[in-house]
Amino acid sequence: MTELDLNGNPGGRIPPAILSGYNCLEPLRSYLRNRDLGAPVALRDVKLMILGNGQIGKTLLRLRAP
């Protein structure tokens, strides 16, 4: 991933200054790297939206996912 735009997205506990701007990927990585997380938390579910032209294999990706 090279760019991330979360401008206007509610960030929960992440300071709005981190999420503002066109590309907040590096500031967000730095923020997450530097804060004290304590015990790691496993993410079990992730929502992913796949966009693209028709007939290029979006559904095939979904069907092959474990």
Backbone as CSV, one residue per row, in Angstrom:
resi,resn,N_x,N_y,N_z,CA_x,CA_y,CA_z,C_x,C_y,C_z
1,MET,0.856,-1.155,0.000,0.000,0.000,0.000,0.907,1.224,0.000
2,THR,0.606,2.158,-0.860,1.420,3.371,-0.948,0.675,4.628,-0.532
3,GLU,-0.655,4.622,-0.578,-1.448,5.793,-0.203,-2.657,5.370,0.614
4,LEU,-3.064,6.248,1.516,-4.249,6.008,2.328,-4.899,7.351,2.606
5,ASP,-6.157,7.491,2.233,-6.884,8.745,2.433,-8.059,8.479,3.361
6,LEU,-7.941,8.910,4.610,-9.006,8.742,5.596,-9.568,10.081,6.022
7,ASN,-9.365,11.094,5.225,-9.842,12.429,5.541,-11.362,12.416,5.705
8,GLY,-11.863,12.903,6.840,-13.296,12.927,7.105,-13.830,11.642,7.707
9,ASN,-12.992,10.631,7.862,-13.393,9.366,8.448,-13.261,9.451,9.961
10,PRO,-14.246,8.978,10.729,-14.070,8.993,12.173,-12.956,8.020,12.554
11,GLY,-11.987,8.473,13.313,-10.831,7.644,13.624,-10.861,7.003,14.988
12,GLY,-11.933,7.171,15.711,-11.992,6.582,17.048,-10.989,7.256,17.958
13,ARG,-9.990,6.526,18.417,-8.993,7.065,19.336,-7.797,7.680,18.617
14,ILE,-7.745,7.617,17.314,-6.630,8.192,16.559,-6.862,9.692,16.444
15,PRO,-5.866,10.499,16.800,-6.034,11.960,16.715,-6.379,12.411,15.292
16,PRO,-7.329,13.337,15.153,-7.739,13.808,13.820,-6.584,14.377,13.003
17,ALA,-5.587,14.938,13.659,-4.446,15.487,12.919,-3.691,14.400,12.161
18,ILE,-3.707,13.180,12.662,-3.032,12.061,11.988,-3.791,11.687,10.717
19,LEU,-5.120,11.714,10.774,-5.938,11.250,9.649,-6.220,12.332,8.617
20,SER,-5.902,13.579,8.921,-6.200,14.648,7.972,-5.143,14.669,6.871
21,GLY,-5.484,15.249,5.770,-4.559,15.324,4.640,-4.850,14.250,3.621
22,TYR,-4.224,14.385,2.479,-4.503,13.473,1.367,-3.955,12.079,1.621
23,ASN,-2.704,11.978,2.040,-2.089,10.671,2.229,-1.624,10.554,3.673
24,CYS,-2.381,9.851,4.501,-2.054,9.745,5.922,-1.379,8.423,6.264
25,LEU,-0.921,7.677,5.261,-0.361,6.353,5.509,0.871,6.407,6.418
26,GLU,1.858,7.212,6.080,3.078,7.272,6.891,2.829,7.848,8.283
27,PRO,2.061,8.968,8.423,1.778,9.435,9.787,1.021,8.401,10.629
28,LEU,0.114,7.657,10.012,-0.641,6.633,10.736,0.271,5.482,11.145
29,ARG,1.137,5.046,10.234,2.096,3.979,10.571,2.983,4.408,11.735
30,SER,3.473,5.636,11.681,4.341,6.142,12.736,3.593,6.211,14.067
31,TYR,2.362,6.703,14.031,1.543,6.798,15.244,1.323,5.413,15.856
32,LEU,0.952,4.442,15.031,0.682,3.099,15.544,1.951,2.420,16.038
33,ARG,3.072,2.688,15.376,4.355,2.110,15.767,4.800,2.660,17.131
34,ASN,4.525,3.941,17.375,5.045,4.596,18.567,4.134,4.516,19.786
35,ARG,2.890,4.187,19.610,2.021,4.157,20.791,2.131,2.813,21.504
36,ASP,1.805,2.829,22.749,1.902,1.628,23.562,0.618,0.829,23.406
37,LEU,0.696,-0.290,22.738,-0.496,-1.091,22.469,-0.814,-2.089,23.572
38,GLY,0.164,-2.447,24.379,-0.076,-3.489,25.364,-0.119,-4.840,24.667
39,ALA,-1.053,-5.682,25.042,-1.163,-7.005,24.439,-1.732,-6.898,23.028
40,PRO,-1.179,-7.651,22.091,-1.717,-7.630,20.725,-3.154,-8.156,20.674
41,VAL,-3.916,-7.621,19.764,-5.310,-8.031,19.580,-5.450,-8.643,18.192
42,ALA,-5.979,-9.843,18.120,-6.166,-10.510,16.834,-7.413,-9.968,16.149
43,LEU,-7.287,-9.649,14.882,-8.440,-9.230,14.088,-8.989,-10.459,13.377
44,ARG,-10.227,-10.765,13.647,-10.818,-11.964,13.063,-11.646,-11.657,11.819
45,ASP,-12.195,-10.473,11.733,-13.028,-10.103,10.592,-12.546,-8.780,10.019
46,VAL,-12.506,-8.739,8.711,-12.125,-7.525,8.014,-13.092,-7.330,6.859
47,LYS,-13.605,-6.127,6.712,-14.470,-5.826,5.575,-13.610,-5.236,4.473
48,LEU,-13.778,-5.746,3.275,-12.994,-5.304,2.139,-13.939,-5.048,0.975
49,MET,-13.823,-3.886,0.385,-14.639,-3.559,-0.772,-13.740,-3.607,-2.008
50,ILE,-14.073,-4.478,-2.936,-13.290,-4.619,-4.163,-14.062,-3.958,-5.287
51,LEU,-13.440,-2.975,-5.892,-14.047,-2.240,-6.997,-13.285,-2.534,-8.274
52,GLY,-13.979,-2.517,-9.384,-13.307,-2.709,-10.667,-14.305,-2.905,-11.775
53,ASN,-13.794,-2.934,-12.970,-14.627,-3.159,-14.153,-15.237,-4.550,-14.106
54,GLY,-16.310,-4.728,-14.842,-16.974,-6.019,-14.900,-16.129,-7.077,-15.591
55,GLN,-16.342,-8.319,-15.229,-15.704,-9.473,-15.872,-14.185,-9.502,-15.706
56,ILE,-13.670,-9.007,-14.540,-12.224,-9.077,-14.351,-11.821,-9.990,-13.189
57,GLY,-12.780,-10.628,-12.516,-12.461,-11.632,-11.517,-12.673,-11.236,-10.068
58,LYS,-13.476,-10.216,-9.801,-13.726,-9.816,-8.413,-14.429,-10.932,-7.646
59,THR,-15.418,-11.541,-8.226,-16.157,-12.616,-7.565,-15.269,-13.835,-7.373
60,LEU,-14.399,-14.116,-8.308,-13.476,-15.240,-8.195,-12.566,-15.071,-6.978
61,LEU,-12.118,-13.850,-6.719,-11.310,-13.591,-5.524,-12.097,-13.920,-4.278
62,ARG,-13.358,-13.537,-4.237,-14.197,-13.815,-3.073,-14.398,-15.318,-2.887
63,LEU,-14.599,-16.037,-3.961,-14.864,-17.466,-3.886,-13.628,-18.256,-3.467
64,ARG,-12.435,-17.756,-3.780,-11.194,-18.463,-3.433,-10.709,-18.144,-2.035
65,ALA,-11.271,-17.142,-1.386,-10.827,-16.779,-0.032,-11.201,-17.878,0.943
66,PRO,-10.301,-18.183,1.886,-10.599,-19.260,2.869,-11.681,-18.853,3.821
